[in-house]
Amino acid sequence: MKEASLWKLVEAIVIRIVPGLLNIATLLYIGSHLETGQYGIFSTTIATVSFISTLVFGVATYSIMPVSAKMHAAGMGREYVSSILTVLAVVALFVVLAGLALTWLGFGNAVAATIIISFGLHTALQEILRSQLRLWAYGWSAIGQAVAYQAGAIILLVGDAKVGSALAAFSLSYFVGALISFALLGPRNLRRPGFSLS
C-alpha cells in the first residue's frame, strides 16, 4: 500500500471516528452530572426535537445529494448551492417566527427552537460538503461540532447541572458546526432561486 493511500485511509478514519468518540464522551459526562430523570428528559427532548428538525429541514437536506450532481454537470453547481442556502435561511426564519409565537403562547421552548434550527442547518450544510466530495471539510466541521459540544457541556454544567444547560450545549455545538460548514463552503451570495428543481 502506498504511503499516500495509507494517509488517506487514516484521514478517513479520523474524520469519521473522532467526532463520534467525542460525542459519546460528552454524553457520558452529561449523564454523570444529571440525575436519571433529568437525563431521560434531556435525551427525549433531543430525540424529539431532532426528529422535528429532520421533518422541517428534511426536504432541502435530502434533495442535496441527488440533485447536486445533476446541477454541477449542467454547470449550475454554484447557483444550486446558493439556492439551497437561500431555502435554508427562509426555513430557519420560519422556525424562529414559529418558535417565538409558540413560546409567547406558552406552548414552546426557545432552546427547542434553537436546536431545530442549529441541527437542521448543520445537517444540511454537511450534505452540501458531502455532495462536493469535500470530506476533509465535512470532517473538520463534525470535529468542530463535537469539540464545541464537549466544551459547552463542561462550561454550562459546572455547578449547575440542569437539563436546560445540557440542551443549550447541544444547540450551541450545532451552531458552531453549522458556522464551520458555512465557512468551509466559501463566500456565497444568497439569492432567490432562479430555476426549477424539478
TIRO-2110 file (N, C-alpha, C; in Angstrom, 1 decimal):
// TIRO-2110
0.9, -1.2, 0.0, N, 1, A
0.0, 0.0, 0.0, CA, 1, A
0.9, 1.2, 0.0, C, 1, A
0.6, 2.2, -0.9, N, 2, A
1.4, 3.4, -1.0, CA, 2, A
1.2, 4.2, 0.3, C, 2, A
2.2, 5.1, 0.5, N, 3, A
2.1, 6.0, 1.7, CA, 3, A
0.9, 6.9, 1.6, C, 3, A
0.7, 7.5, 0.3, N, 4, A
-0.4, 8.4, 0.1, CA, 4, A
-1.8, 7.7, 0.4, C, 4, A
-1.9, 6.5, -0.1, N, 5, A
-3.2, 5.7, 0.2, CA, 5, A
-3.4, 5.5, 1.7, C, 5, A
-2.3, 5.1, 2.3, N, 6, A
-2.4, 4.9, 3.8, CA, 6, A
-2.8, 6.1, 4.5, C, 6, A
-2.2, 7.3, 4.1, N, 7, A
-2.5, 8.6, 4.7, CA, 7, A
-4.0, 8.9, 4.5, C, 7, A
-4.5, 8.7, 3.3, N, 8, A
-5.9, 8.9, 3.0, CA, 8, A
-6.9, 8.0, 3.9, C, 8, A
-6.4, 6.8, 4.1, N, 9, A
-7.2, 5.9, 4.9, CA, 9, A
-7.2, 6.4, 6.4, C, 9, A
-6.1, 6.8, 6.9, N, 10, A
-6.0, 7.4, 8.2, CA, 10, A
-6.9, 8.6, 8.4, C, 10, A
-6.9, 9.5, 7.4, N, 11, A
-7.7, 10.7, 7.4, CA, 11, A
-9.2, 10.3, 7.4, C, 11, A
-9.6, 9.4, 6.6, N, 12, A
-11.0, 9.0, 6.5, CA, 12, A
-11.4, 8.4, 7.9, C, 12, A
-10.6, 7.6, 8.5, N, 13, A
-10.9, 7.0, 9.8, CA, 13, A
-11.0, 8.1, 10.9, C, 13, A
-10.1, 9.0, 10.9, N, 14, A
-10.1, 10.1, 11.9, CA, 14, A
-11.3, 11.0, 11.7, C, 14, A
-11.7, 11.4, 10.5, N, 15, A
-12.8, 12.3, 10.4, CA, 15, A
-14.2, 11.6, 10.6, C, 15, A
-14.2, 10.3, 10.7, N, 16, A
-15.4, 9.6, 11.0, CA, 16, A
-15.5, 9.1, 12.5, C, 16, A
-14.3, 8.8, 13.0, N, 17, A
-14.3, 8.2, 14.4, CA, 17, A
-14.2, 9.3, 15.5, C, 17, A
-13.4, 10.3, 15.3, N, 18, A
-13.1, 11.3, 16.3, CA, 18, A
-14.4, 12.0, 16.7, C, 18, A
-15.3, 12.5, 15.8, N, 19, A
-16.5, 13.2, 16.3, CA, 19, A
-17.4, 12.3, 17.1, C, 19, A
-17.5, 11.0, 16.7, N, 20, A
-18.4, 10.1, 17.4, CA, 20, A
-17.8, 9.8, 18.8, C, 20, A
-16.5, 9.6, 18.9, N, 21, A
-15.9, 9.3, 20.2, CA, 21, A
-16.1, 10.5, 21.2, C, 21, A
-15.9, 11.7, 20.6, N, 22, A
-16.0, 12.9, 21.4, CA, 22, A
-17.5, 13.1, 21.9, C, 22, A
-18.4, 12.9, 21.0, N, 23, A
-19.8, 13.0, 21.4, CA, 23, A
-20.2, 11.9, 22.4, C, 23, A
-19.7, 10.7, 22.3, N, 24, A
-20.0, 9.7, 23.3, CA, 24, A
-19.4, 10.1, 24.7, C, 24, A
-18.2, 10.7, 24.7, N, 25, A
-17.6, 11.1, 25.9, CA, 25, A
-18.4, 12.3, 26.5, C, 25, A
-19.0, 13.1, 25.7, N, 26, A
-19.8, 14.3, 26.1, CA, 26, A
-21.1, 13.8, 26.7, C, 26, A
-21.7, 12.8, 26.1, N, 27, A
-22.9, 12.2, 26.6, CA, 27, A
-22.7, 11.5, 28.0, C, 27, A
-21.6, 10.8, 28.1, N, 28, A
-21.2, 10.2, 29.4, CA, 28, A
-21.0, 11.3, 30.5, C, 28, A
-20.4, 12.4, 30.1, N, 29, A
-20.1, 13.5, 31.0, CA, 29, A
-21.5, 14.1, 31.5, C, 29, A
-22.4, 14.3, 30.5, N, 30, A
-23.7, 14.9, 30.8, CA, 30, A
-24.4, 13.9, 31.7, C, 30, A
-24.4, 12.6, 31.4, N, 31, A
-25.1, 11.6, 32.2, CA, 31, A
-24.5, 11.5, 33.6, C, 31, A
-23.3, 11.8, 33.8, N, 32, A
-22.7, 11.8, 35.2, CA, 32, A
-23.1, 13.0, 36.0, C, 32, A
-23.6, 14.1, 35.3, N, 33, A
-23.9, 15.3, 36.0, CA, 33, A
-25.4, 15.5, 36.2, C, 33, A
-26.2, 14.8, 35.4, N, 34, A
-27.7, 14.9, 35.5, CA, 34, A
-28.2, 13.7, 36.3, C, 34, A
-29.3, 14.0, 37.0, N, 35, A
-30.0, 12.9, 37.7, CA, 35, A
-30.6, 12.0, 36.6, C, 35, A
-31.0, 10.8, 37.0, N, 36, A
-31.6, 9.9, 36.0, CA, 36, A
-32.8, 10.4, 35.3, C, 36, A
-33.7, 11.0, 36.0, N, 37, A
-34.9, 11.6, 35.5, CA, 37, A
-34.6, 12.8, 34.5, C, 37, A
-33.6, 13.6, 35.0, N, 38, A
-33.2, 14.7, 34.1, CA, 38, A
-32.6, 14.2, 32.8, C, 38, A
-31.8, 13.2, 32.9, N, 39, A
-31.1, 12.7, 31.7, CA, 39, A
-32.2, 12.1, 30.7, C, 39, A
-33.2, 11.5, 31.3, N, 40, A
-34.3, 11.0, 30.5, CA, 40, A
-35.0, 12.1, 29.8, C, 40, A
-35.3, 13.2, 30.5, N, 41, A
-35.9, 14.4, 29.8, CA, 41, A
-35.0, 14.9, 28.7, C, 41, A
-33.7, 15.0, 29.0, N, 42, A
-32.7, 15.5, 28.1, CA, 42, A
-32.7, 14.7, 26.8, C, 42, A
-32.6, 13.4, 27.0, N, 43, A
-32.4, 12.5, 25.8, CA, 43, A
-33.8, 12.5, 25.0, C, 43, A
-34.9, 12.5, 25.7, N, 44, A
-36.2, 12.5, 25.0, CA, 44, A
-36.4, 13.8, 24.2, C, 44, A
-36.0, 14.9, 24.8, N, 45, A
-36.1, 16.2, 24.2, CA, 45, A
-35.2, 16.2, 22.9, C, 45, A
-33.9, 15.8, 23.1, N, 46, A
-33.0, 15.7, 21.9, CA, 46, A
-33.6, 14.9, 20.8, C, 46, A
-34.1, 13.7, 21.1, N, 47, A
-34.7, 12.8, 20.1, CA, 47, A
-35.9, 13.5, 19.4, C, 47, A
-36.8, 14.0, 20.2, N, 48, A
-38.0, 14.7, 19.6, CA, 48, A
-37.7, 15.9, 18.8, C, 48, A
-36.8, 16.8, 19.3, N, 49, A
-36.5, 18.0, 18.6, CA, 49, A
-35.7, 17.7, 17.3, C, 49, A
-34.8, 16.7, 17.4, N, 50, A
-34.0, 16.4, 16.2, CA, 50, A
-34.9, 15.8, 15.1, C, 50, A
-35.9, 15.0, 15.6, N, 51, A
-36.9, 14.5, 14.6, CA, 51, A
-37.7, 15.6, 13.9, C, 51, A
-38.1, 16.6, 14.7, N, 52, A
-38.8, 17.7, 14.2, CA, 52, A
-37.9, 18.5, 13.2, C, 52, A
-36.7, 18.7, 13.6, N, 53, A
-35.7, 19.3, 12.7, CA, 53, A
-35.6, 18.6, 11.4, C, 53, A
-35.5, 17.3, 11.4, N, 54, A
-35.4, 16.5, 10.2, CA, 54, A
-36.7, 16.7, 9.4, C, 54, A
-37.8, 16.8, 10.0, N, 55, A
-39.1, 17.0, 9.2, CA, 55, A
-39.1, 18.4, 8.6, C, 55, A
-38.6, 19.4, 9.3, N, 56, A
-38.7, 20.8, 8.8, CA, 56, A
-37.6, 21.0, 7.7, C, 56, A
-36.4, 20.6, 8.0, N, 57, A
-35.3, 20.8, 7.0, CA, 57, A
-35.1, 19.6, 6.0, C, 57, A
-35.8, 18.5, 6.3, N, 58, A
-35.5, 17.3, 5.5, CA, 58, A
-35.6, 17.4, 4.0, C, 58, A
-36.7, 18.1, 3.5, N, 59, A
-36.9, 18.2, 2.1, CA, 59, A
-35.6, 18.8, 1.4, C, 59, A
-35.2, 19.9, 2.0, N, 60, A
-34.0, 20.6, 1.4, CA, 60, A
-32.7, 19.7, 1.6, C, 60, A
-32.6, 19.1, 2.8, N, 61, A
-31.4, 18.3, 3.1, CA, 61, A
-31.3, 17.1, 2.2, C, 61, A
-32.3, 16.3, 2.1, N, 62, A
-32.2, 15.1, 1.4, CA, 62, A
-32.4, 15.2, -0.1, C, 62, A
-32.6, 16.4, -0.6, N, 63, A
-32.6, 16.6, -2.0, CA, 63, A
-31.2, 17.0, -2.5, C, 63, A
-30.3, 17.4, -1.6, N, 64, A
-29.0, 17.9, -2.0, CA, 64, A
-28.2, 16.8, -2.7, C, 64, A
-28.0, 15.7, -2.2, N, 65, A
-27.1, 14.7, -2.8, CA, 65, A
-27.6, 14.3, -4.2, C, 65, A
-28.9, 13.9, -4.4, N, 66, A
-29.3, 13.5, -5.7, CA, 66, A
-29.3, 14.6, -6.8, C, 66, A
-29.6, 15.9, -6.4, N, 67, A
-29.8, 17.0, -7.3, CA, 67, A
-28.4, 17.6, -7.6, C, 67, A
-27.6, 17.6, -6.6, N, 68, A
-26.3, 18.4, -6.7, CA, 68, A
-25.5, 17.9, -7.9, C, 68, A
-25.3, 16.6, -8.1, N, 69, A
-24.5, 16.1, -9.2, CA, 69, A
-25.1, 16.5, -10.5, C, 69, A
-26.4, 16.5, -10.7, N, 70, A
-27.0, 17.0, -11.9, CA, 70, A
-26.7, 18.4, -12.2, C, 70, A
-26.8, 19.2, -11.1, N, 71, A
-26.6, 20.7, -11.3, CA, 71, A
-25.2, 21.0, -11.6, C, 71, A
-24.2, 20.3, -11.0, N, 72, A
-22.8, 20.5, -11.3, CA, 72, A
-22.5, 20.1, -12.7, C, 72, A
-23.1, 19.0, -13.1, N, 73, A
-22.9, 18.5, -14.5, CA, 73, A
-23.4, 19.5, -15.5, C, 73, A
-24.5, 20.2, -15.1, N, 74, A
-25.1, 21.2, -16.0, CA, 74, A
-24.4, 22.6, -15.9, C, 74, A
-23.4, 22.7, -15.1, N, 75, A
-22.7, 23.9, -14.9, CA, 75, A
-23.4, 24.9, -14.0, C, 75, A
-24.4, 24.4, -13.2, N, 76, A
-25.1, 25.3, -12.3, CA, 76, A
-24.9, 24.9, -10.9, C, 76, A
-23.8, 24.4, -10.6, N, 77, A
-23.5, 24.0, -9.2, CA, 77, A
-23.5, 25.1, -8.2, C, 77, A
-22.9, 26.2, -8.6, N, 78, A
-22.8, 27.4, -7.7, CA, 78, A
-24.2, 28.0, -7.5, C, 78, A
-25.0, 28.1, -8.5, N, 79, A
-26.3, 28.6, -8.4, CA, 79, A
-27.2, 27.7, -7.5, C, 79, A
-27.0, 26.4, -7.6, N, 80, A
-27.7, 25.4, -6.8, CA, 80, A
-27.4, 25.5, -5.4, C, 80, A
-26.1, 25.6, -5.0, N, 81, A
-25.7, 25.8, -3.6, CA, 81, A
-26.3, 27.1, -3.1, C, 81, A
-26.2, 28.1, -3.9, N, 82, A
-26.7, 29.4, -3.4, CA, 82, A
-28.2, 29.3, -3.2, C, 82, A
-28.9, 28.6, -4.0, N, 83, A
-30.4, 28.4, -3.9, CA, 83, A
-30.7, 27.6, -2.6, C, 83, A
-29.9, 26.6, -2.4, N, 84, A
-30.1, 25.8, -1.2, CA, 84, A
-29.9, 26.6, 0.1, C, 84, A
-28.9, 27.4, 0.1, N, 85, A
-28.6, 28.3, 1.2, CA, 85, A
-29.7, 29.3, 1.4, C, 85, A
-30.3, 29.8, 0.4, N, 86, A
-31.5, 30.7, 0.5, CA, 86, A
-32.6, 30.0, 1.1, C, 86, A
-32.9, 28.8, 0.6, N, 87, A
-34.0, 28.0, 1.2, CA, 87, A
-33.8, 27.7, 2.6, C, 87, A
-32.6, 27.3, 3.0, N, 88, A
-32.3, 27.1, 4.4, CA, 88, A
-32.5, 28.3, 5.3, C, 88, A
-32.1, 29.5, 4.8, N, 89, A
-32.3, 30.7, 5.5, CA, 89, A
-33.8, 31.0, 5.7, C, 89, A
-34.6, 30.8, 4.7, N, 90, A
-36.0, 31.0, 4.8, CA, 90, A
-36.7, 30.0, 5.8, C, 90, A
-36.3, 28.8, 5.7, N, 91, A
-36.8, 27.8, 6.7, CA, 91, A
-36.4, 28.1, 8.1, C, 91, A
-35.1, 28.5, 8.3, N, 92, A
-34.7, 28.9, 9.6, CA, 92, A
-35.5, 30.1, 10.2, C, 92, A
-35.7, 31.1, 9.3, N, 93, A
-36.6, 32.3, 9.7, CA, 93, A
-38.0, 31.8, 10.1, C, 93, A
-38.5, 30.9, 9.3, N, 94, A
-39.9, 30.4, 9.7, CA, 94, A
-39.8, 29.7, 11.1, C, 94, A
-38.8, 28.9, 11.3, N, 95, A
-38.7, 28.3, 12.6, CA, 95, A
-38.6, 29.3, 13.8, C, 95, A
-37.8, 30.3, 13.5, N, 96, A
-37.6, 31.4, 14.5, CA, 96, A
-39.0, 32.0, 14.8, C, 96, A
-39.7, 32.4, 13.8, N, 97, A
-41.0, 33.0, 14.0, CA, 97, A
-42.0, 32.1, 14.7, C, 97, A
-42.1, 30.8, 14.2, N, 98, A
-43.0, 29.9, 14.8, CA, 98, A
-42.6, 29.6, 16.3, C, 98, A
-41.3, 29.5, 16.5, N, 99, A
-40.8, 29.3, 17.9, CA, 99, A
-41.1, 30.4, 18.8, C, 99, A
-40.9, 31.7, 18.3, N, 100, A
-41.3, 32.8, 19.1, CA, 100, A
-42.8, 32.9, 19.4, C, 100, A
-43.6, 32.6, 18.4, N, 101, A
-45.1, 32.6, 18.6, CA, 101, A
-45.5, 31.5, 19.6, C, 101, A
-44.9, 30.3, 19.5, N, 102, A
-45.3, 29.2, 20.4, CA, 102, A
-44.8, 29.5, 21.8, C, 102, A
-43.6, 30.0, 21.9, N, 103, A
-43.1, 30.4, 23.3, CA, 103, A
-43.9, 31.5, 23.9, C, 103, A
-44.3, 32.5, 23.1, N, 104, A
-45.2, 33.6, 23.6, CA, 104, A
-46.5, 33.0, 24.1, C, 104, A
-47.1, 32.0, 23.4, N, 105, A
-48.3, 31.4, 23.8, CA, 105, A
-48.2, 30.4, 24.9, C, 105, A
-47.0, 30.1, 25.3, N, 106, A
-46.7, 29.1, 26.4, CA, 106, A
-46.7, 27.7, 25.9, C, 106, A
-46.6, 27.4, 24.6, N, 107, A
-46.5, 26.1, 24.1, CA, 107, A
-45.2, 25.6, 23.7, C, 107, A
-44.2, 26.5, 23.6, N, 108, A
-42.9, 26.2, 23.1, CA, 108, A
-41.8, 26.5, 24.0, C, 108, A
-40.6, 26.2, 23.6, N, 109, A
-39.4, 26.5, 24.4, CA, 109, A
-38.4, 27.1, 23.4, C, 109, A
-37.8, 28.2, 23.8, N, 110, A
-36.8, 28.8, 22.9, CA, 110, A
-35.6, 27.9, 22.6, C, 110, A
-35.1, 27.1, 23.6, N, 111, A
-34.0, 26.3, 23.4, CA, 111, A
-34.4, 25.2, 22.4, C, 111, A
-35.6, 24.7, 22.4, N, 112, A
-36.0, 23.7, 21.5, CA, 112, A
-36.0, 24.2, 20.0, C, 112, A
-36.4, 25.5, 19.9, N, 113, A
-36.4, 26.1, 18.6, CA, 113, A
-35.0, 26.3, 18.1, C, 113, A
-34.0, 26.6, 19.0, N, 114, A
-32.6, 26.8, 18.5, CA, 114, A
-32.0, 25.4, 18.1, C, 114, A
-32.5, 24.4, 18.8, N, 115, A
-32.0, 23.0, 18.4, CA, 115, A
-32.5, 22.7, 17.1, C, 115, A
-33.8, 22.9, 16.8, N, 116, A
-34.3, 22.6, 15.5, CA, 116, A
-33.5, 23.3, 14.4, C, 116, A
-33.2, 24.6, 14.6, N, 117, A
-32.5, 25.4, 13.6, CA, 117, A
-31.1, 24.9, 13.5, C, 117, A
-30.4, 24.8, 14.6, N, 118, A
-28.9, 24.5, 14.5, CA, 118, A
-28.7, 23.1, 14.0, C, 118, A
-29.5, 22.1, 14.5, N, 119, A
-29.3, 20.8, 14.0, CA, 119, A
-29.6, 20.7, 12.5, C, 119, A
-30.7, 21.3, 12.1, N, 120, A
-31.1, 21.3, 10.7, CA, 120, A
-30.1, 22.0, 9.8, C, 120, A
-29.6, 23.1, 10.2, N, 121, A
-28.6, 23.8, 9.3, CA, 121, A
-27.3, 23.0, 9.2, C, 121, A
-26.9, 22.5, 10.4, N, 122, A
-25.6, 21.8, 10.4, CA, 122, A
-25.8, 20.5, 9.5, C, 122, A
-26.9, 19.8, 9.6, N, 123, A
-27.1, 18.6, 8.8, CA, 123, A
-27.1, 19.0, 7.3, C, 123, A
-27.8, 20.0, 6.9, N, 124, A
-27.9, 20.4, 5.5, CA, 124, A
-26.6, 20.9, 5.0, C, 124, A
-25.9, 21.7, 5.7, N, 125, A
-24.6, 22.2, 5.3, CA, 125, A
-23.6, 21.0, 5.1, C, 125, A
-23.7, 20.1, 6.0, N, 126, A
-22.8, 18.9, 5.9, CA, 126, A
-23.1, 18.1, 4.6, C, 126, A
-24.4, 18.0, 4.2, N, 127, A
-24.8, 17.4, 3.0, CA, 127, A
-24.2, 18.1, 1.8, C, 127, A
-24.2, 19.4, 1.8, N, 128, A
-23.6, 20.2, 0.7, CA, 128, A
-22.1, 19.8, 0.6, C, 128, A
-21.4, 19.8, 1.7, N, 129, A
-20.0, 19.5, 1.7, CA, 129, A
-19.8, 18.0, 1.2, C, 129, A
-20.6, 17.1, 1.6, N, 130, A
-20.5, 15.7, 1.1, CA, 130, A
-20.8, 15.7, -0.4, C, 130, A
-21.8, 16.4, -0.8, N, 131, A
-22.1, 16.4, -2.3, CA, 131, A
-21.0, 16.9, -3.1, C, 131, A
-20.1, 17.7, -2.5, N, 132, A
-19.0, 18.3, -3.3, CA, 132, A
-17.7, 17.4, -3.1, C, 132, A
-17.9, 16.3, -2.4, N, 133, A
-16.8, 15.4, -2.0, CA, 133, A
-15.7, 16.1, -1.3, C, 133, A
-16.1, 17.0, -0.4, N, 134, A
-15.1, 17.7, 0.4, CA, 134, A
-15.1, 17.1, 1.8, C, 134, A
-14.6, 15.8, 1.8, N, 135, A
-14.7, 15.0, 3.1, CA, 135, A
-13.9, 15.6, 4.2, C, 135, A
-12.8, 16.2, 3.9, N, 136, A
-12.0, 16.8, 5.0, CA, 136, A
-12.7, 17.9, 5.6, C, 136, A
-13.3, 18.8, 4.8, N, 137, A
-14.1, 19.9, 5.3, CA, 137, A
-15.3, 19.4, 6.1, C, 137, A
-15.9, 18.3, 5.6, N, 138, A
-17.0, 17.7, 6.3, CA, 138, A
-16.5, 17.2, 7.6, C, 138, A
-15.4, 16.6, 7.6, N, 139, A
-14.8, 16.0, 8.9, CA, 139, A
-14.4, 17.1, 9.9, C, 139, A
-13.8, 18.2, 9.4, N, 140, A
-13.5, 19.3, 10.3, CA, 140, A
-14.7, 19.9, 10.9, C, 140, A
-15.8, 20.0, 10.2, N, 141, A
-17.0, 20.6, 10.7, CA, 141, A
-17.6, 19.7, 11.8, C, 141, A
-17.6, 18.4, 11.5, N, 142, A
-18.0, 17.4, 12.5, CA, 142, A
-17.2, 17.4, 13.8, C, 142, A
-15.9, 17.5, 13.6, N, 143, A
-14.9, 17.5, 14.8, CA, 143, A
-15.2, 18.8, 15.5, C, 143, A
-15.3, 20.0, 14.8, N, 144, A
-15.6, 21.2, 15.5, CA, 144, A
-16.9, 21.2, 16.3, C, 144, A
-17.9, 20.6, 15.7, N, 145, A
-19.2, 20.4, 16.5, CA, 145, A
-19.0, 19.6, 17.7, C, 145, A
-18.3, 18.5, 17.6, N, 146, A
-18.1, 17.6, 18.8, CA, 146, A
-17.2, 18.3, 19.9, C, 146, A
-16.2, 19.0, 19.5, N, 147, A
-15.4, 19.7, 20.5, CA, 147, A
-16.2, 20.8, 21.1, C, 147, A
-17.0, 21.5, 20.4, N, 148, A
-17.8, 22.6, 20.9, CA, 148, A
-18.9, 22.0, 21.9, C, 148, A
-19.4, 20.8, 21.6, N, 149, A
-20.4, 20.1, 22.4, CA, 149, A
-19.7, 19.8, 23.8, C, 149, A
-18.5, 19.2, 23.7, N, 150, A
-17.8, 18.8, 24.9, CA, 150, A
-17.5, 20.1, 25.7, C, 150, A
-16.9, 21.1, 25.1, N, 151, A
-16.6, 22.3, 25.8, CA, 151, A
-17.8, 23.0, 26.4, C, 151, A
-18.9, 23.1, 25.6, N, 152, A
-20.2, 23.7, 26.1, CA, 152, A
-20.7, 22.9, 27.3, C, 152, A
-20.7, 21.6, 27.2, N, 153, A
-21.2, 20.8, 28.4, CA, 153, A
-20.4, 21.0, 29.6, C, 153, A
-19.1, 21.0, 29.5, N, 154, A
-18.2, 21.2, 30.6, CA, 154, A
-18.5, 22.6, 31.2, C, 154, A
-18.5, 23.6, 30.4, N, 155, A
-18.7, 25.0, 30.9, CA, 155, A
-20.1, 25.2, 31.5, C, 155, A
-21.1, 24.7, 30.8, N, 156, A
-22.5, 25.0, 31.2, CA, 156, A
-23.0, 24.2, 32.3, C, 156, A
-22.4, 23.0, 32.5, N, 157, A
-22.9, 22.1, 33.6, CA, 157, A
-22.1, 22.2, 34.9, C, 157, A
-21.0, 22.9, 34.9, N, 158, A
-20.3, 23.1, 36.1, CA, 158, A
-21.1, 23.8, 37.2, C, 158, A
-21.4, 23.1, 38.2, N, 159, A
-22.1, 23.7, 39.4, CA, 159, A
-23.6, 23.9, 39.2, C, 159, A
-24.1, 23.7, 37.9, N, 160, A
-25.5, 23.9, 37.7, CA, 160, A
-25.9, 22.9, 36.7, C, 160, A
-26.0, 21.7, 37.1, N, 161, A
-26.3, 20.6, 36.2, CA, 161, A
-27.9, 20.5, 36.0, C, 161, A
-28.3, 21.2, 34.9, N, 162, A
-29.7, 21.2, 34.6, CA, 162, A
-29.9, 20.8, 33.2, C, 162, A
-31.1, 20.3, 32.9, N, 163, A
-31.5, 19.9, 31.6, CA, 163, A
-31.3, 21.0, 30.6, C, 163, A
-31.7, 22.2, 30.9, N, 164, A
-31.6, 23.4, 30.0, CA, 164, A
-30.2, 23.7, 29.7, C, 164, A
-29.2, 23.5, 30.6, N, 165, A
-27.8, 23.7, 30.3, CA, 165, A
-27.3, 22.7, 29.3, C, 165, A
-27.7, 21.4, 29.5, N, 166, A
-27.3, 20.4, 28.6, CA, 166, A
-27.8, 20.6, 27.2, C, 166, A
-29.1, 21.0, 27.1, N, 167, A
-29.7, 21.3, 25.8, CA, 167, A
-29.1, 22.5, 25.2, C, 167, A
-28.7, 23.5, 25.9, N, 168, A
-28.1, 24.7, 25.4, CA, 168, A
-26.7, 24.3, 24.8, C, 168, A
-26.0, 23.4, 25.5, N, 169, A
-24.7, 23.0, 25.0, CA, 169, A
-24.8, 22.2, 23.7, C, 169, A
-25.9, 21.4, 23.6, N, 170, A
-26.2, 20.7, 22.3, CA, 170, A
-26.4, 21.7, 21.2, C, 170, A
-27.3, 22.6, 21.5, N, 171, A
-27.7, 23.6, 20.4, CA, 171, A
-26.5, 24.5, 20.0, C, 171, A
-25.7, 24.9, 21.0, N, 172, A
-24.6, 25.8, 20.6, CA, 172, A
-23.6, 25.0, 19.8, C, 172, A
-23.4, 23.7, 20.1, N, 173, A
-22.4, 22.9, 19.4, CA, 173, A
-22.8, 22.8, 17.9, C, 173, A
-24.1, 22.6, 17.6, N, 174, A
-24.5, 22.5, 16.2, CA, 174, A
-24.5, 23.8, 15.5, C, 174, A
-24.7, 24.9, 16.2, N, 175, A
-24.5, 26.3, 15.6, CA, 175, A
-23.0, 26.4, 15.2, C, 175, A
-22.1, 26.0, 16.1, N, 176, A
-20.7, 26.1, 15.8, CA, 176, A
-20.4, 25.2, 14.6, C, 176, A
-20.9, 24.0, 14.5, N, 177, A
-20.7, 23.1, 13.4, CA, 177, A
-21.2, 23.7, 12.1, C, 177, A
-22.4, 24.3, 12.2, N, 178, A
-23.0, 25.0, 11.0, CA, 178, A
-22.2, 26.1, 10.5, C, 178, A
-21.7, 26.9, 11.5, N, 179, A
-20.8, 28.0, 11.1, CA, 179, A
-19.5, 27.6, 10.4, C, 179, A
-18.9, 26.5, 11.0, N, 180, A
-17.7, 25.9, 10.4, CA, 180, A
-18.0, 25.4, 8.9, C, 180, A
-19.1, 24.7, 8.8, N, 181, A
-19.5, 24.2, 7.5, CA, 181, A
-19.7, 25.4, 6.5, C, 181, A
-20.4, 26.4, 7.0, N, 182, A
-20.7, 27.5, 6.1, CA, 182, A
-19.4, 28.2, 5.7, C, 182, A
-18.5, 28.4, 6.6, N, 183, A
-17.2, 29.0, 6.3, CA, 183, A
-16.4, 28.2, 5.3, C, 183, A
-16.5, 26.8, 5.5, N, 184, A
-15.7, 26.0, 4.6, CA, 184, A
-16.3, 25.9, 3.2, C, 184, A
-17.6, 26.3, 3.0, N, 185, A
-18.2, 26.4, 1.7, CA, 185, A
-17.6, 27.5, 0.9, C, 185, A
-17.1, 28.5, 1.6, N, 186, A
-16.6, 29.7, 0.9, CA, 186, A
-17.6, 30.8, 0.7, C, 186, A
-17.2, 31.9, 0.2, N, 187, A
-18.2, 33.0, 0.1, CA, 187, A
-19.3, 32.7, -0.9, C, 187, A
-20.5, 33.0, -0.5, N, 188, A
-21.7, 32.7, -1.4, CA, 188, A
-22.6, 33.9, -1.4, C, 188, A
-23.3, 34.1, -2.4, N, 189, A
-24.4, 35.1, -2.5, CA, 189, A
-25.7, 34.4, -2.3, C, 189, A
-26.4, 34.9, -1.2, N, 190, A
-27.8, 34.4, -1.0, CA, 190, A
-28.7, 35.1, -2.0, C, 190, A
-29.4, 34.4, -2.8, N, 191, A
-30.4, 35.0, -3.7, CA, 191, A
-31.6, 34.1, -3.9, C, 191, A
-32.6, 34.6, -4.5, N, 192, A
-33.8, 33.8, -4.8, CA, 192, A
-33.4, 32.8, -5.9, C, 192, A
-33.9, 31.6, -5.7, N, 193, A
-33.6, 30.6, -6.7, CA, 193, A
-34.1, 31.0, -8.1, C, 193, A
-33.3, 30.9, -9.1, N, 194, A
-33.7, 31.3, -10.4, CA, 194, A
-34.0, 30.2, -11.4, C, 194, A
-34.2, 29.0, -10.8, N, 195, A
-34.5, 27.8, -11.7, CA, 195, A
-35.3, 26.8, -10.9, C, 195, A
-36.0, 25.9, -11.6, N, 196, A
-36.9, 24.9, -11.0, CA, 196, A
-36.0, 23.7, -10.7, C, 196, A
-36.3, 23.1, -9.5, N, 197, A
-35.5, 21.9, -9.1, CA, 197, A
-36.1, 20.6, -9.7, C, 197, A
-37.2, 20.7, -10.4, N, 198, A
-37.8, 19.5, -11.0, CA, 198, A
-37.2, 19.1, -12.3, C, 198, A
END
